[in-house]
Amino acid sequence: MTEVNRSENPLVTPQSNRPLDHLEESLKIMDQHAAELVAAENDICESLRKRDREYKDEHLHSVPRPRKHMR
């Protein structure tokens, strides 16, 4: 935050860049572990595809035909 001192000059507190510093630190960590992040993201996407496929197989494709009026 900025504050105004008695001489009407704005003072910048050192915490004003803290969110940007935190963001830069997070980006640096993500760059260092990029391969691990990609592998984890691929595992998550694959598990979601598998779960979606299993759900569709159970609920949409495996619906038994009605036996009423069949000869």
PDB file as gemmi writes it, atoms N, CA and C in Angstrom:
CRYST1    1.000    1.000    1.000  90.00  90.00  90.00 P 1                      
ATOM      1  N   MET A   1       0.834  -1.184   0.000  1.00  0.00           N  
ATOM      2  CA  MET A   1       0.000   0.000   0.000  1.00  0.00           C  
ATOM      3  C   MET A   1       0.877   1.245   0.000  1.00  0.00           C  
ATOM      4  N   THR A   2       0.348   2.303  -0.509  1.00  0.00           N  
ATOM      5  CA  THR A   2       1.080   3.566  -0.472  1.00  0.00           C  
ATOM      6  C   THR A   2       0.502   4.436   0.624  1.00  0.00           C  
ATOM      7  N   GLU A   3       1.377   5.145   1.254  1.00  0.00           N  
ATOM      8  CA  GLU A   3       0.969   6.074   2.304  1.00  0.00           C  
ATOM      9  C   GLU A   3       1.586   7.430   1.986  1.00  0.00           C  
ATOM     10  N   VAL A   4       1.008   8.448   2.550  1.00  0.00           N  
ATOM     11  CA  VAL A   4       1.534   9.791   2.336  1.00  0.00           C  
ATOM     12  C   VAL A   4       2.109  10.279   3.662  1.00  0.00           C  
ATOM     13  N   ASN A   5       3.381  10.712   3.614  1.00  0.00           N  
ATOM     14  CA  ASN A   5       3.964  11.235   4.845  1.00  0.00           C  
ATOM     15  C   ASN A   5       3.652  12.718   4.969  1.00  0.00           C  
ATOM     16  N   ARG A   6       4.198  13.360   5.935  1.00  0.00           N  
ATOM     17  CA  ARG A   6       3.858  14.759   6.202  1.00  0.00           C  
ATOM     18  C   ARG A   6       4.295  15.692   5.085  1.00  0.00           C  
ATOM     19  N   SER A   7       5.293  15.343   4.312  1.00  0.00           N  
ATOM     20  CA  SER A   7       5.732  16.218   3.228  1.00  0.00           C  
ATOM     21  C   SER A   7       4.984  15.915   1.930  1.00  0.00           C  
ATOM     22  N   GLU A   8       3.904  15.165   2.006  1.00  0.00           N  
ATOM     23  CA  GLU A   8       3.049  14.840   0.867  1.00  0.00           C  
ATOM     24  C   GLU A   8       3.747  13.998  -0.199  1.00  0.00           C  
ATOM     25  N   ASN A   9       4.843  13.335   0.159  1.00  0.00           N  
ATOM     26  CA  ASN A   9       5.505  12.416  -0.762  1.00  0.00           C  
ATOM     27  C   ASN A   9       5.003  11.000  -0.477  1.00  0.00           C  
ATOM     28  N   PRO A  10       4.592  10.295  -1.500  1.00  0.00           N  
ATOM     29  CA  PRO A  10       4.090   8.947  -1.244  1.00  0.00           C  
ATOM     30  C   PRO A  10       5.200   7.990  -0.825  1.00  0.00           C  
ATOM     31  N   LEU A  11       4.902   7.185   0.152  1.00  0.00           N  
ATOM     32  CA  LEU A  11       5.832   6.166   0.613  1.00  0.00           C  
ATOM     33  C   LEU A  11       5.296   4.809   0.162  1.00  0.00           C  
ATOM     34  N   VAL A  12       6.135   4.010  -0.398  1.00  0.00           N  
ATOM     35  CA  VAL A  12       5.725   2.679  -0.841  1.00  0.00           C  
ATOM     36  C   VAL A  12       6.208   1.683   0.196  1.00  0.00           C  
ATOM     37  N   THR A  13       5.301   0.913   0.688  1.00  0.00           N  
ATOM     38  CA  THR A  13       5.671  -0.086   1.670  1.00  0.00           C  
ATOM     39  C   THR A  13       6.286  -1.285   0.958  1.00  0.00           C  
ATOM     40  N   PRO A  14       7.179  -2.021   1.609  1.00  0.00           N  
ATOM     41  CA  PRO A  14       7.849  -3.134   0.950  1.00  0.00           C  
ATOM     42  C   PRO A  14       6.915  -4.301   0.609  1.00  0.00           C  
ATOM     43  N   GLN A  15       5.749  -4.381   1.203  1.00  0.00           N  
ATOM     44  CA  GLN A  15       4.837  -5.477   0.935  1.00  0.00           C  
ATOM     45  C   GLN A  15       4.010  -5.274  -0.331  1.00  0.00           C  
ATOM     46  N   SER A  16       4.155  -4.149  -1.005  1.00  0.00           N  
ATOM     47  CA  SER A  16       3.345  -3.899  -2.191  1.00  0.00           C  
ATOM     48  C   SER A  16       3.700  -4.845  -3.328  1.00  0.00           C  
ATOM     49  N   ASN A  17       4.934  -5.333  -3.403  1.00  0.00           N  
ATOM     50  CA  ASN A  17       5.343  -6.256  -4.451  1.00  0.00           C  
ATOM     51  C   ASN A  17       5.270  -7.708  -4.011  1.00  0.00           C  
ATOM     52  N   ARG A  18       4.775  -7.954  -2.829  1.00  0.00           N  
ATOM     53  CA  ARG A  18       4.729  -9.307  -2.293  1.00  0.00           C  
ATOM     54  C   ARG A  18       3.926 -10.259  -3.166  1.00  0.00           C  
ATOM     55  N   PRO A  19       2.739  -9.921  -3.652  1.00  0.00           N  
ATOM     56  CA  PRO A  19       2.021 -10.868  -4.521  1.00  0.00           C  
ATOM     57  C   PRO A  19       2.800 -11.182  -5.801  1.00  0.00           C  
ATOM     58  N   LEU A  20       3.476 -10.198  -6.352  1.00  0.00           N  
ATOM     59  CA  LEU A  20       4.275 -10.446  -7.554  1.00  0.00           C  
ATOM     60  C   LEU A  20       5.476 -11.326  -7.240  1.00  0.00           C  
ATOM     61  N   ASP A  21       6.091 -11.099  -6.088  1.00  0.00           N  
ATOM     62  CA  ASP A  21       7.217 -11.944  -5.693  1.00  0.00           C  
ATOM     63  C   ASP A  21       6.763 -13.379  -5.487  1.00  0.00           C  
ATOM     64  N   HIS A  22       5.611 -13.529  -4.871  1.00  0.00           N  
ATOM     65  CA  HIS A  22       5.055 -14.867  -4.656  1.00  0.00           C  
ATOM     66  C   HIS A  22       4.756 -15.544  -5.987  1.00  0.00           C  
ATOM     67  N   LEU A  23       4.228 -14.792  -6.933  1.00  0.00           N  
ATOM     68  CA  LEU A  23       3.933 -15.331  -8.262  1.00  0.00           C  
ATOM     69  C   LEU A  23       5.213 -15.738  -8.982  1.00  0.00           C  
ATOM     70  N   GLU A  24       6.222 -14.909  -8.909  1.00  0.00           N  
ATOM     71  CA  GLU A  24       7.505 -15.232  -9.535  1.00  0.00           C  
ATOM     72  C   GLU A  24       8.121 -16.489  -8.924  1.00  0.00           C  
ATOM     73  N   GLU A  25       8.022 -16.617  -7.609  1.00  0.00           N  
ATOM     74  CA  GLU A  25       8.556 -17.795  -6.931  1.00  0.00           C  
ATOM     75  C   GLU A  25       7.798 -19.054  -7.365  1.00  0.00           C  
ATOM     76  N   SER A  26       6.483 -18.950  -7.478  1.00  0.00           N  
ATOM     77  CA  SER A  26       5.680 -20.087  -7.920  1.00  0.00           C  
ATOM     78  C   SER A  26       6.017 -20.479  -9.348  1.00  0.00           C  
ATOM     79  N   LEU A  27       6.206 -19.502 -10.213  1.00  0.00           N  
ATOM     80  CA  LEU A  27       6.572 -19.796 -11.600  1.00  0.00           C  
ATOM     81  C   LEU A  27       7.956 -20.448 -11.691  1.00  0.00           C  
ATOM     82  N   LYS A  28       8.873 -20.010 -10.839  1.00  0.00           N  
ATOM     83  CA  LYS A  28      10.205 -20.600 -10.839  1.00  0.00           C  
ATOM     84  C   LYS A  28      10.131 -22.070 -10.417  1.00  0.00           C  
ATOM     85  N   ILE A  29       9.329 -22.364  -9.410  1.00  0.00           N  
ATOM     86  CA  ILE A  29       9.157 -23.745  -8.953  1.00  0.00           C  
ATOM     87  C   ILE A  29       8.514 -24.585 -10.049  1.00  0.00           C  
ATOM     88  N   MET A  30       7.517 -24.025 -10.724  1.00  0.00           N  
ATOM     89  CA  MET A  30       6.861 -24.761 -11.805  1.00  0.00           C  
ATOM     90  C   MET A  30       7.832 -25.033 -12.951  1.00  0.00           C  
ATOM     91  N   ASP A  31       8.714 -24.087 -13.253  1.00  0.00           N  
ATOM     92  CA  ASP A  31       9.710 -24.305 -14.299  1.00  0.00           C  
ATOM     93  C   ASP A  31      10.703 -25.386 -13.908  1.00  0.00           C  
ATOM     94  N   GLN A  32      11.084 -25.432 -12.635  1.00  0.00           N  
ATOM     95  CA  GLN A  32      12.034 -26.435 -12.174  1.00  0.00           C  
ATOM     96  C   GLN A  32      11.455 -27.843 -12.237  1.00  0.00           C  
ATOM     97  N   HIS A  33      10.160 -27.969 -12.033  1.00  0.00           N  
ATOM     98  CA  HIS A  33       9.509 -29.278 -11.985  1.00  0.00           C  
ATOM     99  C   HIS A  33       8.526 -29.458 -13.134  1.00  0.00           C  
ATOM    100  N   ALA A  34       8.865 -28.925 -14.301  1.00  0.00           N  
ATOM    101  CA  ALA A  34       7.950 -28.960 -15.443  1.00  0.00           C  
ATOM    102  C   ALA A  34       7.635 -30.385 -15.876  1.00  0.00           C  
ATOM    103  N   ALA A  35       8.623 -31.243 -15.925  1.00  0.00           N  
ATOM    104  CA  ALA A  35       8.404 -32.624 -16.373  1.00  0.00           C  
ATOM    105  C   ALA A  35       7.470 -33.364 -15.414  1.00  0.00           C  
ATOM    106  N   GLU A  36       7.656 -33.159 -14.119  1.00  0.00           N  
ATOM    107  CA  GLU A  36       6.796 -33.809 -13.134  1.00  0.00           C  
ATOM    108  C   GLU A  36       5.366 -33.288 -13.230  1.00  0.00           C  
ATOM    109  N   LEU A  37       5.205 -31.995 -13.475  1.00  0.00           N  
ATOM    110  CA  LEU A  37       3.870 -31.431 -13.616  1.00  0.00           C  
ATOM    111  C   LEU A  37       3.170 -31.982 -14.844  1.00  0.00           C  
ATOM    112  N   VAL A  38       3.887 -32.142 -15.943  1.00  0.00           N  
ATOM    113  CA  VAL A  38       3.295 -32.698 -17.160  1.00  0.00           C  
ATOM    114  C   VAL A  38       2.881 -34.143 -16.930  1.00  0.00           C  
ATOM    115  N   ALA A  39       3.734 -34.910 -16.255  1.00  0.00           N  
ATOM    116  CA  ALA A  39       3.411 -36.305 -15.973  1.00  0.00           C  
ATOM    117  C   ALA A  39       2.181 -36.406 -15.074  1.00  0.00           C  
ATOM    118  N   ALA A  40       2.109 -35.565 -14.067  1.00  0.00           N  
ATOM    119  CA  ALA A  40       0.956 -35.590 -13.168  1.00  0.00           C  
ATOM    120  C   ALA A  40      -0.316 -35.186 -13.900  1.00  0.00           C  
ATOM    121  N   GLU A  41      -0.220 -34.169 -14.763  1.00  0.00           N  
ATOM    122  CA  GLU A  41      -1.388 -33.737 -15.525  1.00  0.00           C  
ATOM    123  C   GLU A  41      -1.859 -34.836 -16.478  1.00  0.00           C  
ATOM    124  N   ASN A  42      -0.915 -35.535 -17.123  1.00  0.00           N  
ATOM    125  CA  ASN A  42      -1.286 -36.632 -18.011  1.00  0.00           C  
ATOM    126  C   ASN A  42      -1.945 -37.771 -17.254  1.00  0.00           C  
ATOM    127  N   ASP A  43      -1.443 -38.082 -16.054  1.00  0.00           N  
ATOM    128  CA  ASP A  43      -2.056 -39.128 -15.232  1.00  0.00           C  
ATOM    129  C   ASP A  43      -3.485 -38.755 -14.845  1.00  0.00           C  
ATOM    130  N   ILE A  44      -3.683 -37.505 -14.487  1.00  0.00           N  
ATOM    131  CA  ILE A  44      -5.022 -37.044 -14.102  1.00  0.00           C  
ATOM    132  C   ILE A  44      -5.974 -37.109 -15.290  1.00  0.00           C  
ATOM    133  N   CYS A  45      -5.518 -36.649 -16.450  1.00  0.00           N  
ATOM    134  CA  CYS A  45      -6.367 -36.677 -17.650  1.00  0.00           C  
ATOM    135  C   CYS A  45      -6.718 -38.111 -18.029  1.00  0.00           C  
ATOM    136  N   GLU A  46      -5.743 -39.011 -17.944  1.00  0.00           N  
ATOM    137  CA  GLU A  46      -5.991 -40.416 -18.279  1.00  0.00           C  
ATOM    138  C   GLU A  46      -6.983 -41.049 -17.304  1.00  0.00           C  
ATOM    139  N   SER A  47      -6.851 -40.744 -16.018  1.00  0.00           N  
ATOM    140  CA  SER A  47      -7.783 -41.312 -15.047  1.00  0.00           C  
ATOM    141  C   SER A  47      -9.193 -40.753 -15.241  1.00  0.00           C  
ATOM    142  N   LEU A  48      -9.299 -39.475 -15.617  1.00  0.00           N  
ATOM    143  CA  LEU A  48     -10.618 -38.900 -15.887  1.00  0.00           C  
ATOM    144  C   LEU A  48     -11.246 -39.527 -17.129  1.00  0.00           C  
ATOM    145  N   ARG A  49     -10.434 -39.764 -18.169  1.00  0.00           N  
ATOM    146  CA  ARG A  49     -10.957 -40.438 -19.371  1.00  0.00           C  
ATOM    147  C   ARG A  49     -11.433 -41.846 -19.039  1.00  0.00           C  
ATOM    148  N   LYS A  50     -10.650 -42.559 -18.241  1.00  0.00           N  
ATOM    149  CA  LYS A  50     -11.017 -43.924 -17.857  1.00  0.00           C  
ATOM    150  C   LYS A  50     -12.309 -43.923 -17.057  1.00  0.00           C  
ATOM    151  N   ARG A  51     -12.418 -43.006 -16.116  1.00  0.00           N  
ATOM    152  CA  ARG A  51     -13.624 -42.926 -15.282  1.00  0.00           C  
ATOM    153  C   ARG A  51     -14.844 -42.571 -16.127  1.00  0.00           C  
ATOM    154  N   ASP A  52     -14.680 -41.653 -17.067  1.00  0.00           N  
ATOM    155  CA  ASP A  52     -15.767 -41.263 -17.949  1.00  0.00           C  
ATOM    156  C   ASP A  52     -16.198 -42.439 -18.828  1.00  0.00           C  
ATOM    157  N   ARG A  53     -15.217 -43.167 -19.371  1.00  0.00           N  
ATOM    158  CA  ARG A  53     -15.506 -44.322 -20.208  1.00  0.00           C  
ATOM    159  C   ARG A  53     -16.251 -45.403 -19.414  1.00  0.00           C  
ATOM    160  N   GLU A  54     -15.800 -45.667 -18.177  1.00  0.00           N  
ATOM    161  CA  GLU A  54     -16.467 -46.665 -17.340  1.00  0.00           C  
ATOM    162  C   GLU A  54     -17.894 -46.230 -17.002  1.00  0.00           C  
ATOM    163  N   TYR A  55     -18.081 -44.963 -16.700  1.00  0.00           N  
ATOM    164  CA  TYR A  55     -19.421 -44.471 -16.383  1.00  0.00           C  
ATOM    165  C   TYR A  55     -20.347 -44.633 -17.583  1.00  0.00           C  
ATOM    166  N   LYS A  56     -19.872 -44.253 -18.764  1.00  0.00           N  
ATOM    167  CA  LYS A  56     -20.700 -44.367 -19.962  1.00  0.00           C  
ATOM    168  C   LYS A  56     -21.015 -45.820 -20.276  1.00  0.00           C  
ATOM    169  N   ASP A  57     -20.045 -46.710 -20.093  1.00  0.00           N  
ATOM    170  CA  ASP A  57     -20.286 -48.128 -20.341  1.00  0.00           C  
ATOM    171  C   ASP A  57     -21.346 -48.682 -19.391  1.00  0.00           C  
ATOM    172  N   GLU A  58     -21.274 -48.277 -18.134  1.00  0.00           N  
ATOM    173  CA  GLU A  58     -22.219 -48.786 -17.148  1.00  0.00           C  
ATOM    174  C   GLU A  58     -23.616 -48.211 -17.322  1.00  0.00           C  
ATOM    175  N   HIS A  59     -23.707 -46.944 -17.654  1.00  0.00           N  
ATOM    176  CA  HIS A  59     -25.012 -46.280 -17.652  1.00  0.00           C  
ATOM    177  C   HIS A  59     -25.645 -46.089 -19.021  1.00  0.00           C  
ATOM    178  N   LEU A  60     -24.872 -46.072 -20.066  1.00  0.00           N  
ATOM    179  CA  LEU A  60     -25.442 -45.786 -21.374  1.00  0.00           C  
ATOM    180  C   LEU A  60     -25.452 -47.001 -22.294  1.00  0.00           C  
ATOM    181  N   HIS A  61     -24.390 -47.781 -22.312  1.00  0.00           N  
ATOM    182  CA  HIS A  61     -24.288 -48.864 -23.276  1.00  0.00           C  
ATOM    183  C   HIS A  61     -24.821 -50.188 -22.747  1.00  0.00           C  
ATOM    184  N   SER A  62     -24.918 -50.324 -21.461  1.00  0.00           N  
ATOM    185  CA  SER A  62     -25.310 -51.599 -20.884  1.00  0.00           C  
ATOM    186  C   SER A  62     -26.773 -51.631 -20.472  1.00  0.00           C  
ATOM    187  N   VAL A  63     -27.572 -50.785 -21.049  1.00  0.00           N  
ATOM    188  CA  VAL A  63     -28.983 -50.751 -20.690  1.00  0.00           C  
ATOM    189  C   VAL A  63     -29.667 -51.949 -21.356  1.00  0.00           C  
ATOM    190  N   PRO A  64     -30.274 -52.828 -20.579  1.00  0.00           N  
ATOM    191  CA  PRO A  64     -30.919 -53.989 -21.176  1.00  0.00           C  
ATOM    192  C   PRO A  64     -32.177 -53.587 -21.938  1.00  0.00           C  
ATOM    193  N   ARG A  65     -32.433 -54.303 -22.989  1.00  0.00           N  
ATOM    194  CA  ARG A  65     -33.645 -54.042 -23.777  1.00  0.00           C  
ATOM    195  C   ARG A  65     -34.857 -54.518 -22.989  1.00  0.00           C  
ATOM    196  N   PRO A  66     -35.957 -53.836 -23.104  1.00  0.00           N  
ATOM    197  CA  PRO A  66     -37.147 -54.297 -22.386  1.00  0.00           C  
ATOM    198  C   PRO A  66     -37.655 -55.612 -22.978  1.00  0.00           C  
ATOM    199  N   ARG A  67     -38.127 -56.493 -22.123  1.00  0.00           N  
ATOM    200  CA  ARG A  67     -38.586 -57.810 -22.576  1.00  0.00           C  
ATOM    201  C   ARG A  67     -40.102 -57.864 -22.778  1.00  0.00           C  
ATOM    202  N   LYS A  68     -40.731 -56.793 -22.462  1.00  0.00           N  
ATOM    203  CA  LYS A  68     -42.186 -56.758 -22.624  1.00  0.00           C  
ATOM    204  C   LYS A  68     -42.548 -56.779 -24.105  1.00  0.00           C  
ATOM    205  N   HIS A  69     -43.537 -57.551 -24.469  1.00  0.00           N  
ATOM    206  CA  HIS A  69     -44.033 -57.688 -25.827  1.00  0.00           C  
ATOM    207  C   HIS A  69     -43.037 -58.328 -26.778  1.00  0.00           C  
ATOM    208  N   MET A  70     -42.058 -59.037 -26.268  1.00  0.00           N  
ATOM    209  CA  MET A  70     -41.136 -59.745 -27.142  1.00  0.00           C  
ATOM    210  C   MET A  70     -41.591 -61.172 -27.307  1.00  0.00           C  
ATOM    211  N   ARG A  71     -41.529 -61.730 -28.504  1.00  0.00           N  
ATOM    212  CA  ARG A  71     -41.909 -63.121 -28.750  1.00  0.00           C  
ATOM    213  C   ARG A  71     -40.783 -63.886 -29.313  1.00  0.00           C  
TER     214      ARG A  71                                                      
END                                                                             
